[in-house]
Amino acid sequence: MYATPAPLRIATPKCQLHHLPVRPWPTEPLEYDPRDNQLLAALPAADLQRWSGRLERVDMPLGQVLYESGHYVTHAYFPISAIVSLLNLTSDGACSEVATVGNDGVVGVPLLMGGISTNGRAVVQSAGQGYRLKGEVVIDEFNRGGAGMQLLLHYTQALLTQMAQAATCNRYHSIEQQVCRLLLQSLDRVQGNQLHLTQELLAGRLGVRRESVTSAALALQRSGLIRYARGHVEVLDRAGLECRVCECYGVVKNECDRLLPPVSRHETTADPSERTLARLAR
């Protein structure tokens, strides 16, 4: 039998990477609520109540680096209206996106794995707001076990699926299909049908030349699927995008829905693991 692993511990770094504007847990109603993040909303009520006193509301401006390659991951971030790209880097500075995190999840999974640091970079690619939790608090909560730990493990599996599928997509599918995938993934994490995306940003996320993205965006616009102007993308025909995208989008979405059943911020969550297990059994 395997020995029970020792509880994870995190060392306090000598320097802080993050310098985001911090707002303490609000005492008055605000536009956003922690339960607007699907992962936080899925926590049992008792767990969310315990976390709430330690959550910090933060602004997440475009281009903000949440953690850098080789640096300590000191916080976990739960986006509300922001979208974050997880990027892998090369020695010459090139990068490509391996996963997207929005109000469906958390940035800071390396904390759960005990790695403390990572060779990737997390960058805000659509400005907004979110909440963050100190790394040592995340680890302590994870070590408590129970429904909270199961929820984080299910999310980690969903994130790994997204990373694996992104590698397959980047290798075998056309630039147009990849652009459709990124547009739909971003659309799933915002309200409405409008996205703030430049062609430079899309090219950087895919690790391709800007000209390739321009050609793909023009093709989608000519087909009446999107309207693009000055870094602003309006999706006119989502169903049309879903017809043009490769199977990778559906694979990731189905796995996320299977592992992390949607929950309303107004829903009372007694034990999300029971809801998840019911979904897994189908």
TARAJO-V108888 format. One record per residue. RES is the residue in one small letter. PHI is phi in whole degrees, 0 to 359 (NA if undefined). PSI is psi in degrees with one decimal (999 if undefined). BURIAL is I if it has 24 or more other C-alpha atoms within 12 Angstrom, else O. Layout:
# TARAJO-V108888
[[RES	PHI	PSI	BURIAL] [RES	PHI	PSI	BURIAL]]
This chain:
# TARAJO-V108888
[[m	NA	148.2	O] [y	282	141.4	O] [a	287	147.3	O] [t	295	124.1	O] [p	297	147.6	O] [a	292	149.8	O] [p	302	144.9	O] [l	289	145.7	I] [r	227	148.9	O] [i	238	134.7	I] [a	276	144.2	O] [t	279	118.0	O] [p	292	154.7	O] [k	285	-27.3	O] [c	233	150.5	O] [q	259	133.7	O] [l	276	-30.0	O] [h	265	134.0	I] [h	223	51.2	O] [l	279	150.1	I] [p	297	125.5	O] [v	250	135.6	O] [r	239	126.7	O] [p	299	166.7	O] [w	308	125.5	I] [p	291	145.7	O] [t	261	-13.0	O] [e	239	153.9	O] [p	302	136.9	O] [l	237	172.2	O] [e	297	-36.7	O] [y	250	153.6	I] [d	230	146.8	I] [p	307	-31.3	I] [r	287	-3.5	I] [d	285	-11.1	I] [n	268	124.4	I] [q	299	-34.8	I] [l	291	-43.4	I] [l	293	-37.0	I] [a	295	-28.2	I] [a	277	-8.1	I] [l	293	147.3	I] [p	303	149.7	I] [a	305	-40.2	O] [a	294	-39.1	O] [d	292	-43.7	I] [l	297	-38.1	I] [q	297	-40.1	O] [r	291	-39.0	O] [w	289	-32.1	I] [s	300	-33.8	I] [g	290	-13.3	O] [r	248	-9.3	I] [l	288	138.7	I] [e	244	128.7	I] [r	280	133.6	I] [v	225	147.2	I] [d	280	140.9	I] [m	234	85.6	I] [p	287	157.1	I] [l	304	131.4	I] [g	87	-5.5	O] [q	297	127.4	I] [v	272	116.5	I] [l	277	-37.2	I] [y	208	152.3	I] [e	244	154.6	I] [s	302	127.9	I] [g	85	-4.6	O] [h	260	160.2	I] [y	296	139.8	I] [v	269	103.1	I] [t	264	-16.0	I] [h	221	155.2	I] [a	256	137.1	I] [y	246	133.0	I] [f	245	93.9	I] [p	297	147.1	I] [i	250	-61.1	I] [s	246	-6.5	I] [a	271	160.4	I] [i	233	135.4	I] [v	240	135.9	I] [s	262	132.6	I] [l	263	120.6	I] [l	242	146.0	I] [n	255	141.2	I] [l	245	154.5	I] [t	252	169.3	O] [s	295	-23.9	O] [d	266	8.8	O] [g	95	-4.9	O] [a	288	156.1	O] [c	211	161.9	I] [s	211	151.4	I] [e	279	137.3	I] [v	250	-18.3	I] [a	196	157.2	I] [t	239	134.8	I] [v	234	129.1	I] [g	226	-138.9	I] [n	286	5.3	I] [d	270	-10.4	I] [g	202	-150.0	I] [v	220	143.1	I] [v	258	120.6	I] [g	134	21.1	I] [v	304	-32.2	I] [p	306	-27.3	I] [l	300	-38.7	I] [l	288	-28.0	I] [m	275	-5.9	I] [g	82	7.9	I] [g	279	-23.2	O] [i	66	-43.9	I] [s	237	171.6	I] [t	213	161.9	I] [n	266	9.6	O] [g	253	-178.5	I] [r	228	141.6	I] [a	245	121.1	I] [v	231	136.1	I] [v	289	118.9	I] [q	254	-7.8	I] [s	216	116.4	I] [a	297	150.2	I] [g	176	-150.3	I] [q	229	166.6	I] [g	191	-169.6	I] [y	232	152.8	I] [r	227	156.9	I] [l	225	135.8	I] [k	299	146.2	I] [g	303	-42.1	I] [e	293	-30.1	I] [v	290	-42.2	I] [v	301	-45.4	I] [i	293	-40.9	I] [d	299	-43.0	O] [e	294	-38.6	I] [f	297	-40.6	I] [n	289	-13.5	I] [r	290	-20.6	O] [g	74	-157.9	O] [g	77	-159.6	O] [a	296	-35.3	I] [g	298	-44.6	I] [m	296	-43.3	I] [q	299	-39.6	I] [l	298	-45.2	I] [l	294	-36.3	I] [l	293	-40.5	I] [h	297	-40.8	I] [y	295	-40.0	I] [t	300	-41.5	I] [q	296	-41.7	I] [a	297	-39.0	I] [l	293	-40.4	I] [l	297	-36.6	O] [t	298	-43.0	I] [q	298	-41.4	I] [m	295	-44.8	I] [a	296	-40.8	O] [q	290	-33.0	I] [a	296	-40.0	I] [a	297	-41.9	O] [t	294	-43.8	O] [c	297	-44.9	I] [n	296	-25.3	I] [r	273	-36.3	O] [y	244	-14.5	O] [h	249	158.7	O] [s	291	161.8	I] [i	299	-40.0	I] [e	299	-43.4	I] [q	296	-39.1	I] [q	293	-38.9	I] [v	297	-42.8	I] [c	300	-41.4	I] [r	298	-45.9	I] [l	293	-38.1	I] [l	297	-44.2	I] [l	291	-39.1	I] [q	297	-40.5	I] [s	292	-40.1	I] [l	297	-35.2	I] [d	296	-18.7	I] [r	250	11.7	I] [v	227	165.7	I] [q	266	136.1	O] [g	94	-165.0	O] [n	236	19.8	O] [q	242	139.2	I] [l	231	145.1	I] [h	260	97.5	I] [l	219	128.1	I] [t	266	160.0	I] [q	294	-33.8	I] [e	298	-41.7	O] [l	293	-44.0	I] [l	298	-42.6	I] [a	297	-41.1	I] [g	295	-38.6	I] [r	293	-34.1	I] [l	271	-15.3	I] [g	72	35.2	I] [v	232	174.4	I] [r	288	149.1	O] [r	299	-36.0	O] [e	301	-35.1	O] [s	294	-40.5	I] [v	291	-39.5	I] [t	301	-45.5	I] [s	298	-43.2	O] [a	293	-42.4	I] [a	295	-39.9	I] [l	296	-39.1	O] [a	296	-41.3	O] [l	292	-35.3	I] [q	289	-41.6	I] [r	297	-29.3	O] [s	278	-1.8	O] [g	78	18.3	O] [l	272	-33.5	I] [i	221	164.0	I] [r	234	124.1	I] [y	238	134.3	I] [a	199	122.6	O] [r	49	53.5	O] [g	76	9.8	O] [h	242	122.3	O] [v	246	124.7	I] [e	249	121.1	I] [v	276	116.1	I] [l	267	-29.0	O] [d	218	88.0	I] [r	296	-41.8	I] [a	300	-37.0	O] [g	294	-39.7	O] [l	298	-40.7	I] [e	294	-28.0	I] [c	285	-28.8	O] [r	270	-22.2	I] [v	286	156.8	I] [c	284	175.8	I] [e	291	-13.4	I] [c	300	-38.9	I] [y	299	-46.9	I] [g	294	-38.2	I] [v	300	-48.0	I] [v	293	-44.7	I] [k	297	-42.9	I] [n	296	-39.2	O] [e	291	-39.1	I] [c	295	-42.5	I] [d	294	-33.6	I] [r	291	-41.9	I] [l	275	-29.9	I] [l	230	80.1	I] [p	303	136.2	I] [p	302	146.0	I] [v	220	138.1	I] [s	280	147.9	O] [r	297	-20.7	I] [h	267	-3.3	O] [e	279	135.2	O] [t	280	120.5	O] [t	254	103.2	I] [a	278	-47.7	O] [d	207	96.6	I] [p	296	-23.4	I] [s	296	-32.6	I] [e	293	-41.3	O] [r	294	-39.8	I] [t	293	-44.6	I] [l	298	-36.6	O] [a	296	-40.8	O] [r	293	-41.0	O] [l	295	-29.1	O] [a	282	-12.4	O] [r	288	999	O]]
